[in-house]
């Protein structure tokens, strides 16, 4: 939108927002998953980090996480579609994610309001899956609530497709 090429992008997709988003986000998701696969193989295979559940459940967790982040990213674009603060919004959300996900401070020790807000961050759900699978060695079924949450994040763009199409075809970016 900054370079005013969104109408050309939508034209290449025959003004279908589904085709446009798939073409835009699928390669990013695949690259994210491939990098995560190399990361898992390096950590658990070569460096011998503890992985008590095996590498296949961890790869599944990474695939669900990458699609969940992709869906969340799509909704973030809609929130800040006409704002030069889009990059700052995503950066701030990423920094807060590490703090509120439980990686730096336990969520159970946070204020109850922050405990509830932690569920709005996809990284929190990946962290819970990681702890259950890699560290505790539980079967994937014990992390079902986090898997479902990440799948819900993945489905978020479907709720805004019509509005996002309108934004891409008619709104003008204001720097």
Secondary structure by P-SEA (a helix, b strand, c coil): ccccaaaaaaaaacccaaaaaaaccaaaaaaaaaaaaaaaaaacccccccccccaaaaaaaaaaaaaaaaaaaaaaaaacccccaaaaaaaaaaaaaaaacccccccccccaaaaaaccccaaaaaaaaaaaccccccccccaaaaaaaaaaaaacccccaaaaaaaaccccccc
